[in-house]
Amino acid sequence: MKKICKNCKYYITEAALCPHIKDIPEYCKHVGHCRCDKFVYGNDETTPYDGLSYLDYEVYGASFLVGESFGCIHFEEKKS
């Protein structure tokens, strides 16, 4: 099985999360929410070694940090 979100126990679709919304826009039908505790709102001090922290800034910017043991389906080997 591929390690993709729709097959993960932590993934919940927008429709399942918000059942009171009857007409989910087409552009939202392929997105959902992750409820894994390895994804945290925080900073470099709160980022798990195998997790991800997401941040936002007062200057209307946002970013995320990953721990050195975080895995990614988009991984590509570094070139030496």
Secondary structure, DSSP 8 states (H G I E B T S, - for coil): ----GGGSTTEEEHHHH-TT-S---GGGTT-EEE--TTEEES-TTT--TT-EEEEEETTTEEEEEE-TT---TT------
